[in-house]
């Protein structure tokens, strides 16, 4: 078992991902050539019940692929995903009814995830019916309460998703996710497609619901500044691998991986204290490699200005440098 999955007892972990690999064949390439995009390549992490894990990375790093694989939308090449101690990849990657009730996802684009031909009442009733949350004669009241929960007017139940704004669509998506009374919610860039004026409202709503409903979140984002104030721990991804994970305070004050340092040195700060804690400007060299042709050794070595010979020869393993702080780097 990877060290990253040894830190807490099984009882406290709601989700545990081990050696997860998700590869996609390159379109147009012959099978004999064995060309694949290694979207997720040997990822290990866990999420404790009640926490918010921020999974951060640039576009194409593999973070959304992890989310879709957890939900059964991708079939992994290798690895295991344990939810409440049970491997959900068994049974030919099919998900049980109890898993579908306990685990929900809120997508980046709410418009594409809501049926434009149904009104909001129909959209919210579906999970209530499927999971038998309330008797049939209480469905309308349950829909009204679902809208109350996300502070939308009850008369929204008769609108369609095409007649409301982007922020309202995302609130409907959140309300739908909550209808099954889940334990764990994946938030896949839930605010990135919204106006800045709406983003804060959505974030505050999610934090309020997290506390009130005693939820666990996997919060996927490319925005490191967002995670500073809302996550319990932060994991950073690069080209299909997690290269650093740590409790939030340690992550932002003592980053060890050169890639993490590069990203943190580039984000704006608003206080003198944050400026003092911010890493010195780290400039990467070169371009991001193709995910079809990932470099040997450490995948970041082609952009790292601290690399040594071993970096191009051997892929580093994830090791714990202090309690709860894991880094995949030869120099850490």
N, C-alpha and C positions, 0 to 999 in steps of 0.2 A: 504493500500500500504506500502511495506517495505520502511524504511527510505532511503535505498540505492538507491531507485528509485525516490526520491523526490528532488534531488539536483539541477536539471536543468529543464528548461521548455521542454515540449514535442517537441517544434520546434527545439531545439538544439540536441535532441537525434535522432540518426539514427537507433539505435537498443536498445531495452529494454527487458530484460529477467526477468520474474517474477515467483517465486516459481516453477522452472522447476524441474521435477522429471522424471528420465529415469531409469527404472528397467529392468533387464534381468533375465528370469528364469534360474535357475541352471540346467544344463544338467543332466539328469538321476534322478532328484528329482520329486516326485509325486506332482501333482498340489495341493493336499490336504495339503502338507507340507508347502506350501507358502514360498519356499526358493528362494530368489532373490538376485542378485548382484545389490546393489543400486549405480549404476554408477554415477548418478547425483541425489542429494537428497535435493531438496528445494533451488535451486540456484537463486539468484537475482543479476543482474548487468546491467549497461547501458553503451553504447558507444556513445560519442558525435561525431557529424559530423566533420571529419578532423583529429581526434586524432588517436593515436596508443595505444591500450590497450594490454599490455602484460599479457597473461594468463599462469601462471607458475605452475608447479607441477611435482611430480615424476610420473613415469610410473604407470598407473592404477588409477590415481587421478580423472579422469573423464573429463579432459580438451578436448580431442579429441571427446569424446561422445557429448559434447556440440556443437562442430563444426558440426558434422554429423547430429545432431538433427536440428540445424538451417537450414541446407541444405535439410532437408526432408528425410534423409537416416535412421533415427531412429524415431519411434513413441513414444512420451512421455506419461508417465502415467498421468501427471498432469502439470499444469502451462500454461503460455502464452509467446509468443515471438512476440513482436511488431517491425515491420520494417517500419520506417517512419509513425508510428502511427497506422498501421493496423496489426491485429493479423494474422500472417501467418499460425497458426495452425488450423484455421477454414477451412472449406471445406475439411474435412477428411484428413488433413495433406498434401494436394496437394499444390504445389507452382505455382503461376501465372507466365505467360510469362514475365511480367514486373519485378517480383522478380528475375527470372532466368537471366534476363539481368543485373539487378543492383547489384546482389550479386554473387560473384564467389569464388572458393576455389582453393588453391594451396596445393597439398598433399605432405606428407613427402617423399614418394617414387615416383619420376617422371616416372620411368620406368613402373610401374604398372598402371599409369593413362593415358599413351599415347598408342594409338592403334599401335601395331608393324607391322600391315599389311597396314598401310597408310603412305604416305610420309608426311613431315611436312606441305607442301602446303595444302593437304587435311584436315589435323588436324586443321589448322588455318582457313580454309575456312568455316568449319561447323558453328561456332558461328556467323560468318559474314553473312551467309545465313539465319540461323534460326532467327536472330534478325534484319535482313534486314538493316544492318549497311551501306552498299554501294550497288549501282546497280550491276548487274551481270557482266557487262563489266569492272567494276573497282575492281573485286575481286583479281586479280593477283597483282595489285599495292597495294591494302590494305594488302595483305600478306607480300609483300616486306617491307612496312612501319612497320608492326608488328615486323618483324625481326630487322629492324633498331632500333626500340624502345628499344630492349633488347641487342643491339650491337652484333647481330649475322650476319654473311655474308648472303647475299641474296641467294646465291647458296645452302644454307641449305634447301631451300624449297623442293628440290628434294631428300633429304636424308630421311631415315626412322629412327625412334627413336632407333632402334637396332644398328645403325651404328655410333652413336654419344656418347660422354661421359656423365657421370652423371650430371656434372655442366651444360652442354649444354642442356640436357634433361630438367633440371629445368628451364632454361631460356626459352625454348619452352613452358613449362607449364605456366610460367608467361605471355609470349606473348599471349598464348591462352586465359588466363583469362582476359587480357586487350582488346581482340578483341570485346567483347560485350559492351565496354565503361561503365564498372561498376562504382558504387559509393562506394561499400564496398567489401573488399576482406578478406577472412579468410586465414591466412598463418599457416598451420598445420606443425610445425617443418620443415620449408622449407630448412634448411641447415644441419640438423643433420645427414643425410645419405651421405653427401658430404665430400671430402677431405678438410682439414683445408685451403689449398691454394686457394680453390674455394669459401669457405664460405664468406670471406670478400667481394669478388666481388659481390656475390648475395645480400648480405646485403646492400652494397652501391647502387646497382641497385634498390633495393626495396625502399630505402629512397629517391632516386632521383625521381623515378616514383611517390611516395607518394606526393612529393612537386609539381611536374610538372602537374600531373593529378588531384590534389586535392582529393586524395583518403582517405578512412578510413580503418584502418587495425584492425583486431583481430589477434594478433600475439601469437600463441601457441608455448610454448617451455618448456624444462626442465632446460634451461640454464639461471640462474639468472644473471650471469655476462654479458650476451648479452643484456638483457633488460635495464641495467643501462644507456646506452647511446642512445637508440633509442625510448624508449616508453614515452608516455605522462603520463600514469598511469600504475600501476602493480597490478594484483590480484593474490593471491596465493591459490591453491586448495589442499585439503587433504581429501582423502576418500569420494569424491563426494560432498564436500561442499567448498565454498569459505570462508576462515578463516580470510583474511585480504585484503584490497584494499586501495590504497593511491596514491596520485601524486608521481611520480618517486623519486624526491629528498627526500620527507618525508619517503617514503618506505625504502630507503637505509640508511637514517641517523637516523630514529627514529622508527624502527620496534617494534611493541608491542606484537604480538602473539608469544608465545614460539617456535612454529614451524618455523615461519619466521625467528626468531632470530637464530635458529639452522642452517637453510639453509644458511643464510647470513654469519654466523661465519665460514662456511666451504669453502666459495669460495675464490680463490686466488685474491690478489690485486697487482697492479703494481706501486702504488705511495704511498708516505708517508702520503699524505692527506687521501687516501682511507683507509690506515691502521689505522689511528687515528679514523676514523668514523666507522670502522668495529666493530660489536658487539663482546663482549668477547666470547670466545669459549663456546658453549652450547652443552653439551653432552646429547643425549636422552637415555632413558632407554627402555629396552624391544624391541620387534619386531613390525613391521607394522601388524596390525590386518588383518584378512581375510575380504575381502569386502562382504562376505556372512554372516559374524557374527561380525558386527560392534559393538563396545562397547556401552553401554548405556551412557547417559550424553554426555560430550564432547568426540568426537571420538579420540582426541589426548591424552586423560588423561593417557592411558596406557604407553605412551612414555615420558610423561612430568615430569620433575624433580621439578616442582613448584606446582604441583596439590594440591588441598585442597578437603575436603569432597564433596562439592557441584559439583565438576568437574565430578565425577562418577555417579552423581544422576540426573543432569539436563543439557540438551543441551543448551548452551548459545545462545543468540540471537545476531545478528549483530547490533552493536551500533556505533554511530559517536562520536569519542573522540576529534576530532578537525575538522575544515571544510575539507570535502572530504576524511577524514581518518576514515575508518570503520574497526572494529575488532570484531571477534566472540570469545570472551574469558571472563570468569568470573573475571579474574585478571586484565584486562585492564582498 
